[in-house]
Amino acid sequence: HTYNAHMLKVFEAQLRADPAVALASLKKGLEKATAMDFEPKDGTPAVPLAVAGSIDVKPFGTWAIHGTGNALKTISVPYNGSVLSGASLSFQLDKWARRGTMEADCAEAIKEGVRLDTFKGRTFILIGAGSELGPLRPLLLAGATVAAVATRKPQRWA
């Protein structure tokens, strides 16, 4: 994605035009970020992020979930009420790449095929593992071991 590159160009232009304004802008962004509410894990009331580190909360919990099924061997993608794989997936990947919905190199990597059978026995570390579009479920279905940092709602992991 090119969003970060554009933001960097905006900041560089601001810095060239007026370094004091650029610094004030960064300070304002940091001020806004640290004023955002943070909800502690133990259910205590939300507090600004700037003071969240001083709150006494329960330590993080850990769980082990052991799968019993067979690992998947092919990539399939649910889309518009059907499941795409093989030629239909390749066609849709090309369409998404042409539209700019996904990067062309990502579409090509998927079409070239990831050998899902090579994931079994490998460990992946995922930050934000509960993300709807994250790779947690596909990795688990492929037989991988996943060290996940995720939401405090384990029911979303399955």
C-alpha positions, 0 to 999 in steps of 0.5 A: 500500500502507498498510504504511508508513502503519501503521509510521509510526503505530506509531512516532508512538505510540511517540514520544508515549509515550516519545521515549527508547524510540522513539530506542532502537528506531530505533537498534536497527533501524539496528544490525541493518541494518548488521550484515546480511551483504553479498556483494561482487560479486567473490566475496569473502566476505560481510561486514557492511554496516557495513564493506562500503564499505571493501572493495576490489571490482571496479567495476560492469560494463555490458552492452548487449543489443540486441533484434531482435524486434517490439515487443508491441502488447497487454498479456497476463498469464500466470496459472494456466497460461494467458495472459490478455488482453482480456476475460479479463484485465479480469475477473481484474483486477476479481477481484484488486481485489475481493480486495485482491490489487492496488489498484483503481486499478492494475487500472483503469490496466491495463484502460484500456490502456497503449499499448505502442507508445509505449514504443519509443524511450523510456528507463526506469531500473530499480533492482532490474531482476532482480526476478521481478515487476519490469517489465524483461521487459514493457518490453523486449518493448514495445520500450523502452530500459532502463537496468537496475541488477540482479543480477550474473547477466546470464542473468536479464535475458533 
